Amino acid sequence: MSKLTKTQKETVETVDRSVCVSAGAGTGKTRVLVERFIYLIREKLARPNEILAITFTERAANEMKSRIATALREEGLEEARRELENAYIGTIHAFCARILREHPIEAGIDPAFRVLEQEEASILKETALDVVIESRFEEPESFNLLHIYSESNIRDSIQEVAEKIRTSGISLGDVALTQSLEFEKLLKEKTLSALKPVSAIKGKESISAEAEKAIPTEVSTWKDLEKLKMLTKKFDQRGKPNETILNVRKLLEDWIGLAAERLCGKVREAFLSLAIQFETEYQKLKRERASLDFNDLELEAVRLLSGSEPKNEACRNLYKNHFKFVMVDEFQDTSPLQDRLITVVSKPDNLFIVGDWKQSIYGFRGAKPALFLEKERIFSEENSGKRISLVENFRSRKELLEDINPFFAGLFGGGAKRQFEPLVPASEFPEKKMASIEFMPVEYGEGESVVEARMREARLLAEHIQVLVESGQYQYQDFAMLFRVATDIFYYEYELRNLGIPYYVVAGRGFYHQPEVRDLTCFLEVLENPHLDIPLAAILRSPLIQVTDDTLFWLAHASKRVNPNIPLYRAVLQSREIKEISKRDQAKLETFRTFFLDLLSQKEKWLVSETLQLILAETRYDRYVLSLPQGKRHFANIRKLIELAREVENREAVHLGDFVRYVKGLGTQEVRESEAQVEALEGNVVKLMTIHKSKGLEFKAVFLPDLSRKGENKRNSFLVDPDSGLGFKAFNEETREYEDTLTYRWIKEKISQAEREEAKRLLYVGVTRAKDHLVLSGVLRVRKKAAEENKASDKTNWFDWIQEAWGEKTIQVPPEKKSRGKKKPRPVALAENSKIRQTLETASPLKVEEPEQVSQILEALKPVILARFERIDLPVSAYALFEHDKAEYRRHYELGAFPALTLPLSQEERAGVRGDEVGFEKIEEWEEVPTEESTNAADFGTVIHRIFEYLVTYPKKARENSQTIVDRNVRGLDPETVEETRALTQKFLESKTFQDIQNARGRYAEIPFVLRLRYGVIQGTLDLLYQTEKGDWIILDYKTTDMEGHEQSELLPPCGGGQRRGGDSSHPHPGFPPSRGKELPTHAERYRSQMLLYMLACSELLNITVSKARLYFVRTDQIFDFEVGGSELKSLRVKFEAVQKEILAL
């Protein structure tokens, strides 16, 4: 290994004071950190566990440990090498976790706490939001908030605000919710003062007086605000701008923004109230699981070490005195909270930080490069510290740096707070004939879309890689494509794949959407419920079974021709009778059927991870994926899915369906989960990754594509800043438009400025990854008239900056080169055909040229188009609510108030359905609105239904296994509810109802159905359908409501939360405890529509006549029956179609 430079040696050996190292890209900062650690041990200044070394990533920590261990072994320091295993080397989160595990009592946390992975935390946050919105929806303030801003916007805003506040190290209660009255007074005085000079301007005398009169007036309505806006417009200027007028106009706009904020004070209060409750609920869910998320680790560690109590002081002194030296890598990416922690454990003379403000790119995680700049300033000025700059670059060739340095010196600009230090080349490279930097603008004009141009860019880059490889100067492993965002990486994958270039996407988001993960998830889903047509069709057509499209058609034809509601699964079971299916596919279906039925009968025996292994062993699916291109990656994804199942199983007992919903929920939420990493970065493949993922890496040749992409400017309706407080968009009731309030505008401008600066730093990081060659490309729209040139600092995308600074001076556009060898015909993507793409985007029918005669015939046969097609798709519970209370129905289900099909989902369904998806698997029981002290009724109802589902499905084993089943389902409930659940389960097992079920000829639990009527579909789920010994069919529906204190609110479906079970009623059953007077019939009558719809569904879908539709009230062990005669049954369809029509008429 080469010797340290003079500056590096000084950096390593300065131990008498704190040091701030400004280390530019490629200057060997990792080596400096390692050498300093070894130096401290070699010179006996500290033992390994007396040095705190904090890295930004686990990868960096592992690399550092490995290098130190190797060096210690080479120097014969074996004792120190053995102690290294217990050293404090790791990420800041690992350090926080270690502190808390060493002092759980003092920190007030569970000693066995577990750190939540990001995907787990995401799901818990969604669950917490469900609880909050469901419990608060009926409050007028919360209802208006959700109605005005939409539930999805509020959910996103709450999470963003809570996250930003926590990373800042403060609480929501600490946020400055409103500007003080003193500020309002100051703004008013400033505005009035600015107006005085206006009166001296010709033509502005009257409006100045009018404004002076309007400003002191209180703005109490939106009409008042609109008048003030009209007044502001009078200060518009033509010709040469007048600074006085511009200043007044800005102050008036600020005044309007503040007035809008005051008018919407209740909106701010309602939002903050929901956000605070969300934090409380989220903390509660984590406590129940004895878990902490990454933010908690930092917060709890800072609280432990910063508190004023004796226990806090003792812990603080323990660590401050224990660590003789504190080393922090990538300090430019620390947050204020992390900075507080580092300050607490370090001393004024033992801190060693390394960073580079030009490489701070984690603002979305709360990183503040200003913290590093401040440390640079302090360490430069005070005697206790020292600032050292590392500028000798050992990575990039001289020609690259000669262009990079002046470009970024101009882009960043100078200033007292930050100084751009150019990198000095320190490595020798062999001469090369071609330019080290290539600029490839891909122009497009009228008639070509940006998508088509981007695909052409991707094709040019892929061809260029092939040419460079064939030149003999490079191998595939030398190339890396670095992207600003991962959104459109697939364009570049597509072109690389077409040219047969091996590539690897590093740490993308795609794990849950990989075909092998989807195939196995679908198999588990069908194993949980074989009657789901789409997942079953997916696995039949997938490589798991591999039947043909023809076979799939005949299976669907056989099951749907008689009744479209008959599941595809029935045809699979009877496929031998379908003569049109080929012998080859019959054999495949026979093999699948045998294995599937065997697995179905024993699924309760196996863990989810074991079930996955059984599927692989039988289908040999893992061997199949290994045979595919990049098969190792596909195989590793399968292993990762199994490991994911094991992780979940280790945390808690998990049912098959729960795991499926968990995985689907993660995919739907787009949790950042990379595919399994199987290809080493040294493998002979082109690497594709985001610039964030490339941090700390280097590549011989770097391609920076898609330079013309602009940064994301999406803003939620609520923004927060620790200094400015909470800002929001106000809904103007007069114009029906959203307007920025003053605080919102301040915060938005602050965020935009920070994002612009970070975009520059992100480009710097991408460019400085290159060792030998750099290719810059992007699409450029050619316009007829050239736009007015702006300064580079004002441009909005990287392409503009690069073109402004470099243009044609030093950047050479590579000439068209042809790859040697025979070129394969290239498949054309649909996205490249503008007509097809527009058709797909607009979902319009494809236009096909028709002969004139055909057009005339079709025109003559064209049916009369109704002016309006009316349809209503609702769950069973909606009909019961409509007939019971039409006003409440309108509030909860009225079309237009919410997306027509975005109805409340149960707790079980939330994990699998997000956004506007529809998943009516279960109609939850309507429960009373719970008090703060009570257990959530919907959760309790769900637990009872799950337990009873098992008991009625396996009645012979029910008594034997009831204790286990109860224990599996009551986790998270309070002790009182757990005991009640045990008692109710035992009561059910001893009831005559269960005895009848046990003696039944057949039992069918949890039957989902979709009943199609004239004006729409009705979705529902039967709790139980069974046939008695006498042959009578009975529907049984469980009710967990308590009839005492029963109120109307029981019938209301909780919007945004769990969809509860609807119900109905008619004759007490003999042999059961009598009802309490008129209470049971009155209560049961509410469920009449539900039970009648169940009977209609059984009649039309299953072709059976139900003798009784029975309600079973779990708490009182009472039943109530509905009986419908044959003639009345026939009229039910007409009855509910009339109800649909009445609903549509609302």
N, C-alpha and C positions, 0 to 999 in steps of 0.2 A: 504494500500500500504506500502511496506517495506521502511525503511529509506534509505536515500542516503548513499553510502559508503563515507569514508573520502575523497577519491580522487574526487568522484563526487561532494561532497559538496564544496570542494575547487574550482572545475571547475565552479560551479554555482555562487559562491559568489565572484569570482575575477572580480572586476569591475573597478579597478583603472588603468588598462593597457589593451592592446590588448592581446588576448589569442588564441593560436593555439592548438586545442585538437586533438591528434592522438587517434582515437577511433577504436579499433579492432572490429571484428565481434562479435555481441551479447553482447556488453559491455554496452548497455543502452544509446546510444547517443541521441535517440529521447527523452527519459525521461529527460536527462540533458538539452536539448534545451527547453523543456516545462517548467521545473522547473526554469531555468534561467529567462525565460520570466515572469513567475509569481513572482519570487523574485524581479525583477526590478520594477514591479508594486506595490507589497506589501510594499517594502521599499521606495516607492514614488520617485524612481530614474528616472522614466519616465512614461508617459501615454502610452496606447496601440499604438496610432498612431505615437508615437515618436520612436518606435522600428521598424527597418526594419529587417524582417525575411525572408530569401530566401531559398526555398526548391528546391529539384531537380525535383519532380513530383507534379502534382495537388493532387494526392492521399495523399502524405506526408503532403501537406499544409492543406488539409481538416482534416486529422487526428490530426495535431498539433492544429488547431483552436478548434476542438472538445474537446481535452484534456484540453486546456487552459480554455475554456468556462466552462467546468465541474468543474475545480479546483477553478475558480473565484466564481462560484455559491456557492460551498461548503464553501468558506472562507467569503462569504457575501459581496464580492466586486462587487455589481450589476452595479454600474455606469461604472466601468472598463469593465464589461462583455458586456454592451450595446455598448461601444465604440469599442469593438473588431471587430464588423462588418465592421468598416471603417479602420481597421488596415492594415498595409503593410505586410501581410503574404501571400506568394504565390511563384510561380516559377519566375525565372529571366525574362522570357518572359512576364509574367503578370505584373511584376514591370515596365518593359520597356514600355509596352502598356499604363500603367497608367500615367507614366511621360509624354508620348507623347500626351495623351488625355488632360492632364492638361496644356500643353504648345504647342498646335498645331501651333500657329502663329510663335512662336520663332523657332520651328522645321521645319517650311516651309512645312507642310503636311496638307492634308484635315482633318478638325476636325472630320468628320464623317467616318474616315477610318475604314476599316474592315480587320481583320486578316485572311489571307488565310489558309485554312486547307491544309494538306500535299498533298492530292490528287488534289486539285485545282491548287496548285503551280506546281505540276508535269505536269499537262495538259498545263498550261500556258508556261512552259519551252519548252515543245515539240512544241507548236505553235510558240514560238519565234525562235526555231531552224529551223522550216519549212520556216519561212519568211527569215531568214538569208541565208540558203542554196539555196533557190529559187532565191533570189536576186543576189547572188554571184557566182552561178554555172558556168556561162559562162565566168568568168574571168579565164584566163589560170592557174594562181597560185592556185586558189580554186579548179578548175576542177582537176588538177594534184593531189592535196592533197586528194580529195575525191576518186579519181581513185586508188591511191596507197594504202591508208589505209582503204578504204571502208566507206560508209556514216555512218553505225551503229557505227563503231569504233570512228569516229570523233565526232558523237553526244554524245556518252558516255563520251569521253575524255573531251569535252568542258564542260559538266555539272560537271564532277568530279573536273576539274581544277578550275572552277568558284566557286564551293562550298567550296573548301579547302581554296582558297584565301580569300573569304568573312569571313569565320569563324576565320581566322587569323587576321582580322581587317585591311587588306590592300586591295589595288585595283590591278587589272591586270596590270595597267600601272606602278605600283611600283615594279613589279616582276623583278628581275635581269635576263634579257633575255639572256645574254651571259656572259661568263667569260671574264674578262677584258684582254686587250692585255698584261698588266703587268703580269697577271697570266700565260698566254701562254709563256711569256719570262722566267718566273720563272721556269716553268715546263721543258722548254728546257734546261736551265742552270743546273737544278737538274739532268736531264737525262744524259747530257754530263759529268757532274761531276762523276756520278755513273759508267760511262763506263770506266773511267781511270784505276781503279784497275783491271778491267777485262782483260786488255791487259797483265797483269802479270800472268794470269792463263794459264797454259799449254793447248794448243789446241784451245784457244779462242782469240788468238792475232788478227787473220785476221778478224773475225766477229766483234770484238770491233772496229777496224779501219773502217770497212764497215758501222757500225752503226753510228759512229761519223760523217761520211761523209753524211749519209742519213738524220740525224735529222735536220740539218739546212735547208735542201731543202724544199721548199714549196710544200705541197701536194695539187695539183690542180685538180687531176682526181682520179677516183676510181681505175684506174690501178696503179697509184702511191701508193695508200693505200695498194693494194694487195701486192706490192713489199715489203712494210714495214712490212706487216704481215709475209711474207716468211722469212724476216730477223729475226723477233721475234722468229719464230720457231727454229731458229738455237741456241737459248739460252736454249732450252730444256735440261734437265739433267737426266742422268741415275745414279743410285746408290745414295750415300749419298748427300743430297741437300746442295748446297753452297749458303749461305745467300746473298753474293754479286750478284751472278747470278740471284737469285730469285728476288732481289730488282730491278735489271736492267729490268728483264722481266716485272715486274709489272709497272714500269715507262714507258716502251715502249707500253704496253697495254693502259695505260692512254693517252699516246701521240696519239695512233691510235684512241681512243675514241674521243679525242678532235678534231682530224683532220676530222673524220666523221661528227662531229657536224658542223664544218666550211663548209664542202662540201654541207651540207643540210641547210644552213642558210635561204634560201628562204622558205623551208618547215616550219621552226619555225616561220618566219614572217607571213606566210599565216595563220597558225593555230591561232596565237595570234590575228591577225586581225579579224578572224571569232569569236573568243572567246569574244573579246571586243565588237563587234557588237551584239553578243548574249546578253551580259549584258545590252547593251543599249536598245535593243528591248524588253527584259524581263521587264526592268524598265518601259518602255513605256506602255506595256500591263497592268502592275499593276497600273500605274497612271490613265489610262483610267477607271479602275474599282475602283479607290480610295481604293486600297488595299495594304497591306504590308505582306510579308511573315515573318517567324520567324527570319531569319537572318537580315531582314530590321529593326525589332524592336530593336535588339541589336545595329546595326550600327547607326541608327538614334538617339537612346538614347545617345550613346557615343559621337556622333557629337554634339548633343545639349549641353551636359554637359562638353565637352572638348574643345570647340572652344575658340578662343581668343577675339571674339567680346564682347561688353558690355552685350548683351542679354544672351550670353553663360555664362559669368561670374556670372550674376545675378541668373540664374537658378542653376548653380553649387553651389553657396553659399547658396541658399535657401534650397536645400536638405542636403547639408553638415551640415548646422546649425540646420536643423529641426530634423534630426535623432540623438538622443543621444546615441543610441546603434545600431550597425549593426551586425546581426547574419547570417551566411551562412552555410548551411548544405551540405554535400557531396562535399566539396571543391576540392577533388581530381579529380572530373569530370568536372571542369570548363575549358573553353577555354581561350586563351590569351585575346580575345576581352571582355569576361565576367569579367576577372580579372581586366581589365582597368576600366570597369564600377564600379565594387565594390570599387576599389581604389579611384575613383573620388567622390563617395558619402560618404566615410568613413573618419575618422580622424586617426592619428597615435595611439591613445589610446582607441578607442571605437570599434575596430573590433574583432569579436568573430567567428572563423572559426572551423568547425568540419570536419574531413575527415580521410581517411586511404589510403595511397598510394597502399596498397596491394589489394584494392577493386576498383581501377580505371579501368573500362572496357568499356569506351565510346570513344575510340580513333577515331572511324569512325564519331563522331560528333565534333571532334576537341579538345577533352579533353587532357590536358597535365598534367600528374601526377607530372612532374618536378616542376610545379608551387607550388604545396602543399609542396613538399620536400624543396623548396627554402624558403617558409614561415616558415617551421619548423626550418630551419637553422637560419633564421633571428631572430625569436622569442626566440630561445635558447641563442643567443649571445648578443642581445641588451637589455638594461635595460627597454626599453619602452614596451617590450612584454614578454610573458611567454608561454612556451610549457608544456602541461600536457598530460600524456599518460593514457588512460583507457585500462587496460588489463584484468580486471576481467570479465570473460565470464559467463553470466547468462543463456545461451541458451543450451549448449551442455554438455553431461555427461563427466565425467573425462576420461573414457576409450577412448573416441573419441579424446579428446584433446591430450592425451598422444601419440597418433600416428600422429595426424595432425601436431603438433608443429615441431617435428624433421624433418618430411618430407618436409615441406615448408621452414624451415630454410636452408636445403640443396639445395632446388630447387631455392630459391631466391638468396642465397649467401649473403655475407656481403658487406661492403663497407662504405666509409665515408659519401656518400650522403644518403644512406638508411640503416636503421638498422631493422632487423626482431625482433619484440618483441613477445615472445610466449604468448599465451592466458592462463590465470590462471582460472581453474574451480571454480565457485562461487555458484553453485547450487547443491543440493542433489538429487540423483535419486535412486529409489529402485533397489536392485540388480537384475540382470537378468543372466540366465544361458548361453544364446547364445552369441557369439561374437558380439561386437558392429559394427565392420566393416567386410564386406564380399566381397571378390574379386572373380568375376566369369568370368574367361577367357573362351571364347567359341572358341575352336580350329577348324580349317578346313584345309584340305589339297588338294591334287590333286583330280579333279573330282567334287569339290564343289566350287561354286562361292561365292564371298563376299556377294552377295545379299541373297543367300540361308542361309549363316552363320548368317547374320544379322537378318533374320526372325527367325532362331532358337534361337538366343539370345533373341529376343523379346518374344518368346514363353516361354522360361525358366523364364524370369523375371515376366511375367504374372502369371505363375504357382506358382512362389515363393511368390508373393503378396497374392495369394489365400491361400497358406499354412499358411502364417503368420497371415492372418485374421482368419482362422479356428482354429488357436492356442489359440485365445481369447485374445492375447496381443495387437492386433491392430484392428482398423476399417479402412474402405477404405479411409475415410477422413484424415487419418494420413499419407498417402503416396503422394509423389510428384516425378514424373520423370522429371529430368531437363536435357535439351539438349544444346549442344554447338550451333547448328543451328536447325531450324525447318524443314529442307528439308525432312527428312525421318521419321517424327513422325508417319506417316500413318502405318508403319510396326507395331508399338507398339499399335496403336489404334486397328488394325486388330486383334491382339492376345487378347487384353483385351476384345474386343467385343465377340470373340469366346468363351471365358470363362464366359461371362455374368457379367463381372466386370464393375460396373458403373464408367465412367471416364468423364473428361471434359478438353478440350484443351483451355488453357487460352491465349487469345490474339494472335491467329494465323493470317495467312494472308488470310484465306479462305472465307471471306464474299462474295466477288463477284463471287465465284465459288460454293457457296452452292446451292443445287438443287432447293430450294424454291425461291432463288433470280433469278436463271437462268430461272425457269418456268415463273415467273411473267414478267421478262424482255422479254422473247420470246413472251408472250401474247401482250405486248405493241408494240413489233416490228411488229407483224402480224396486229395489229390494225392500225399501221401506213402504212403498205403496205401488204395487204392480199395475194399478189402474190409471197411472199417469201416462197418457199416450205419447207425448212429445219426447220425454226422456227414454221411453221404451223404444220408440222409433229410432232415436239417436244411437242407442247402443246396438240395435239390430243392424244398422247400416254401418256402424263404426268397425274398425279392425278387430274389435272384441269378438264379433260374430260374423260380420262381412256378408250379409245376404245382399242380393241385388236389389236395384230399384223396382224391378218387376215384382219380385217377391213381396217387397214392402207394399206395393200397390194392391196385390191380391189379398194380403192380410187385412189391409184397411178396407178393401171392398167387401170382404167376408164379414167383417165386424160391423160396418157402418150401413150396409145396404138396407137392412131391416129397420134399424134404429140408429141414428147417428150418435146416440149417447152410449152405445155399447162399447166398452173399452177394447182397445187393440189387443190387450192381454188375452182376452177370451179366444180370439182367433189364433194366437200363438199356441195356446193350449190345445186347440183342435186343428192344427195346421195339416195333419195327415189327411183330413177330409177335403182339403183344397187342392184339387187335381192340377190346377194351373202352375203350381210351384214345382220347380225342377227338382230332380232327385238329389242333386248336389246340395241345394239349399234346404231340402227336407232333412237331409242328414245333419246339416248345421243346426237347424231348429230343434231336432231331436236331442242333439248333444247339449244345446243350451237349455232346453226344457228340463232334462234330467238333472243337470247340475243346479239350475236355478231353483227348482222345487225342493231339492235337497237342502240347499243353502237357506231357502226361505223358511223351511220348517225348523232350522236350527240357529237362525240368526241371533236369537236372544242369548245363545251360549257363548258367542264369540265377541271379542272386543272389535272395535272398528278397524284397528290396525291389522288384526288377525283376519278379518273378513277381506280386507284388501289383498292380503297375501294369498288367501284361498282363491280369490278371483284370478290373480296372476298365475298361480300354479295351474289352474284349470284351463285358462285361455291362452297361456304363454304370450300374453300381451307384452310383457317386458322384453321378451326375445324379439318380438316384432319391431318394437320401437328402436331397438339396438341396430337393426338392419337399415334403418332410415338414414339419410344424410344428417350429420350431427346427432347420430343416435345416442352417443354418450350423454348429451345434454338432455334428451327426452327421457332416457333411463334414469338420470339423476333426479329429474323432476318427479318421477314416480316414487323414488325412494324418499324424496323430500315430503311428498304428500303423506306417506306412511309415517315418517317422523313427526309430521304435524299432528297426525292422529294420536301418536304416542304421547306427545307433549300435552295435548288436551286431556287424554286419559289419565295422565299422571296428576293433573290438577284436580279432576273430579270425574265421577262416573258419568259417562256420556252415552246417550242413546244414539242409534244410527241416524235417526231423523234430525236430532240436534246437531250432529256433526255436518250433515249435508247443508242445513240452514246456515251453519257457521261459515263453511267454505263459500257458499253462494253469496252470503252477506259480504264477505271480504272482497269477493270479485265485483259485486255490485257497487261497493263503496270505493272501488279502485284504490285499495290500500297498497302502498308502495311495497311490494314484495317481489324481489328479483327471482329470476329462475335460478335453479341450482347451479353453482359455479363448478364446472367440471374441466373447462379448458384453462390451463394456466396462461397467464398473460404472456408467457414466452412461447406458447404454441404457435405454429406456423399458420396463423389466421389473421385476417384484418379485424381490428377491434373497432367496434362502434359503441360509443358511450357519451354521456353528457359531460360537459366540462367539469361540473362538480365532481363527477366520479374520477376524472383524470388528475385531480389535485394530488400532487406528490409523485406523479408518474412522469416518464419521459419517453419519447418515441423518435425513431430516426426520421420518419416522415409524418407530418401532421396535415390532415385535410380539415379545414374549417368550412363546411358547407352552409347553405341556407342563411347567408349573412344578411340578407334583406329582411329577415323576419324581425318584426317589431316586438318589444317586450309586452307582456300581458298587462293590460290596463283595467282589468275587471275590478270593480270596487263593490263591496257590500254596502247596504244602506246605513250601516252603523260602523263607525270607526273609532278607535280609541288611541290616545297618546298619554303617557304618564304625566306629561307637563301640561298639555292642553285640555285633557279631560275627554268626555264622550261627545262625539259629534255624530250627526245623523242627517239624512235627507228628510226634509219636511214635506208632508203632503198638503199642497195648497188646495183647500176646499173650494176656492173660487174658480181656479183654472183647471182643477183636477190633474195637476202635474206635480212631479217631485222636484223640490228645489234644495240646493245646498244651503245649510245653515252656516253661520259664520265659523263655528268651531269645526264643522265638517270640512269646510273649504280650507281652513288652516292645516288640518291634519292631512287632507288629500294632497295639498301642495308639498307638505313636508315629506310624505311618503314618495311622491313622484320624484322629488329632487333626490332622495336617497336611492331610489331605483335607477335613476339616470347615472348616478355616480357608480353604483354597483355594476351596471351594465358595462361601463368602461373597465372596471377591474376584472370582470368576468372575461372580457375579450383579452385582456393582458395575460390572464392565467392560461387561456387556450393557446395563444400565440407562443408563449414561452415554454410550452411542452416540447417544441420541435428542436431536434438536435442538428439535423442536416438539411431538411427540406420542408418548406411550408407552402401549401396550396390554399388559396382563399377563393371562394366562389359564392355566387348568389345570383338571383334573378333580378333583372333590371327592366322595367317597363319603358319602352321607347315612346315618347310623346311627341306630338307635332311641334309644340312650343316648349322650349326648355324652361324649366322652372327657375325662378330667381335663386341665385346662389346664396346660401346661408353659411354662417360660420360653422365649423365642424362641431363645436360644442352644442350647437342648437339642433343638430340633426337627430333623428329619432331611431336610426338603426345602424348597425355596424357597417353595412355596405356603404352608406353615405360617408361615414367617418373615414373609411379606408380609401374610398375613391377621392375624397377631398384632399387627403394628405399625400397619397401616393400617386393616384391617377396612372398616367402612362410613363412617369419618369423612371422608376426603377422596377416596376412590376411588368413582367412580360406575359402576354397572353400566349399560352402554348399553341403552336401550329397544330392543325389537324394531323393526327398520326394514325396509321393503320396498324393494328396488331398483326403480328405474323401468324401464319397458320390459317386454316379454313374457319371462317366465322359461322357460327350456328345461327339458324333463323331465330329471331327474337320474338317471343309472344308479346302481343300488344295488350296492355292493361285497359280495362274499361274506362278508367279515369282519363285516359288519353283521348278518348273520343268525346268531344264536347257535347254533342247531341245526346249521346247515351248518358253522360254524366249529369246533364241538366235534367233529363227525364227521371233519373234515379233520385236526384236531390229534391225534385218537386213532386215526386210520386205520381206523375201524370202518365197516361198511357202512351206507349210508343206509337209514333205515327208511321203507318205502313201505306205505301202507295197502292191503291186499289183500281182495278179496271172500272171504267165508267158505268158499265151495266151492273156490276156488283154494288157499286155505291148507290145506284138508284133502287135496287132491290132492298138493300139494307135500310135505306131511308124510308121505304114504304112499310117495312116490317118493324120499324122503330116503335117501341112501346111508348105510351103516354107517360111522361115524367111528372110525378107529383111535385108540386111547388115546394113541399117540405116533407122530409121523412122523419117521423117521430118514433123515438125508441127510448126505453128506459131500462137499464140494467142495474138491478139492486139485489142485496141479500135479503133473505127471509125476514130478518129482524126489521128491515125498513117497512115492510107491509104491516107488521104488527104495530109498529110505532105510528104509522099513518092512520090506522083505524082507531087507535087509542087516543091520539092527540095530534091533530093535523098541524097545529101551530108549531109544536115541537119538531114534527117531521120537517116542516119547511126550513126551520132553523138549521137542522143538521144534514138534510139531504137535498135541499132545493138546488136545481140545476143552475149553474152560473155562480153560485156561492163558492163552490169548490170544483175541481175537475170532476167530470161526470162519473168517472170510475175510480177516483182516488178515495176510496172509502176506508174507514178505520180498520186496522189489522190487529190481530191478536199478538200477544207477546211472543208466541212461538213463531209467528209469521214475519215479525219485524226483521229478524236476522236475515231472512231470505228475500225480502221485497223492499225496495227503496224507490224513492221518486214517484213516478207515475205508473209503476208496474202494478198489476192486479194479481192478487193471490188469495182467492176465497177458499181456503182449505177448511176453515173452521168458523162457525158462528158462535162467538162466545156468549156465555150467559150474562143477561143483564143483571147487574148488581147495584146495590145502593152506593151512592157516592161515599167513599170512605172518609172518615175523619182522620186527623193527623195521627191519632193514637192507634187507629185500627189498621189491620193488614189490608192491603189493596184487594178489593173483592174480586176483580178480574183475575189477579194472580192466584188467589185462593181457588177460584172456580176452575182455573186451568189445571192446577195441581190435582184437584179432586177428579176431574175428567181423565187425566192421564192415568191415575191410579185405577179408577174404575174400568178404563179401557183394558188394562191388563187383566183385571179380575174377571171380567165377563168373557174375555178371549180365552183365558186358560182357567176355567172355573174349578177343575179338578185339583189344580195346584194352588188355587187362590189362598186358601187358609194357610197352607204351608209357607208360601212365599210372600204373604201380605206385608210382613214386617220389613223385609228387604225392599219391596217395591215402594213402600211409604218412605223409607229412609233415603232412597234414591231421588225422590221427588220433592222432599220438603226442605232441601238445603236453601238457606237464605231467609226462611220464614222465622218469625219470632217463636220462642218456646211455647207460648200459650196457643198459638195457631197450630204448631206441630202436634201438641197434645190433642187439640180438637180434631185434627185430621186423622190421628190414630183412632180416636173414639168413633168418628163417623165411618171410617173404613170398617171397624169391627161391627158397628151397628148394621151396616149394609150387608156384611157377610152373614149376619144372623137374621136378616129380614126374609119375609116371604117372597119379596120381589126377587132377591138373589136365588132363592130356592127354585122359583119358577124358571129363572134363566139357566140354572144349573141342569134342570131336567129337560130343557128345550131340545127339540130335534136339531135345530141349527141356530147359530148365533153369528151376526155380522156387525162388527163394531166400526164406528167412524166411517160411514159411507158418504163420500162427497158426491154431490150431484149438481147438474146444471139443467134446469127445467126451462124449455123454450116455449114461451107463450107468444101471442100475436104481436105484442108491443115491446118485447124484450125478453131477456133471460133472467131467471131467478137462481141465485146460487145458495147452497146450503150444505150442511153435513148432518146426517142422522147419527145421534150418539150410539144407538143400538137398534137393530132390527132382528127379532128372533121369532121362531115358530114354536108354539107350545106343543105339548105332547098330543093334544087333540087336533093339531094341524092349523090352529089360528095364528095369523101373523099379527105381531104387536110391535109398535114403535115405542121406544122408551127414551125419554129425554130427562136428563138430570138437572135439577135446580138447586143451587146452593144458597138462594136468597133466604133471608130471615124475615118471616112475615110480620114480626113484631116491629112496630115503628116504620113499617113499609111506606115509602113515599113515591110520588110520581116520578121522581128523577131516576128511579130504577130502570125505566124504559129508555133512557137516553143513551145512545151509543157515544162513547167518549171520543170525540174527534181528535185525530192525530194519535190516538192510542190504541189499546186493544179493542178488537171488535167483540162485543159480548154476545152471549147466546140469547137469541130471542125466544119467546115462548107463547103458550096459550092454555085452554081448559074446557069437563062437563059433568061426570058423575063420580061420587066417592066410591071407592072400591070396597066391597064387603070383605071382612076379615082383616082389615087394617085399622089402626087407631083412628078414631073419629076426628073430624076436623073441628076446630074451635068455632062453633057456631057458623056464621056466614062468612068467616074470614077466608077459608080455603077456596070456596067457589068464586068469591069476589077476586081474590088474588089470581087464581088460575085462569079466570076468564080473559085476562090480559094476553094470554098466549094462544088464544083460539086460532088466529090467522096462521101462526107458525105451524101448529099441529095439523091444520087442514092442508096447508101447502105440502107438508111432509107426506100426508096420505095421498094427495094428488100426484106427487112425484113417484111414489111407489107404484101407483096404479099405471101411470103412463110410461115410466122408464123401466120398471121391473116386471110389469104386467101381473102384479099380485094385488089382491084386495086385502087391505089392512082392517082387522076387526076393531082394534082400538089403538088410539094414539095416546100414550100414557105419560103423564108428568110424574116424576118421582122427586119429592122434596126431601133432600138428603138430611137436613138438620132435624126434621120432625118425623122422618120415616113414614110419610104419608104419600098417597098417590091420588091422581085425579085423571079420569079417563074421558076421552072424546070418542064418540061413536057416530058414524055417518052411514046412512042407508045408501043403497045402490043408486037410487034416483038422485039423491043429493050429491053423491060423489061425482056423477056425470056432469052436474051443473057447476062444479067447482072451477073448472077451466073458464067457463063463461064469467063466473063471479070475479075471478082474479084478473081476467082481461079487462073487465069493467073497472076494477080498482086501478089498473095500470093507466087506463084512459083518463080516469079522474085525476091521477097524479100528474099526467102530462098536461092536463087542462089548468093546473095551478098557475 
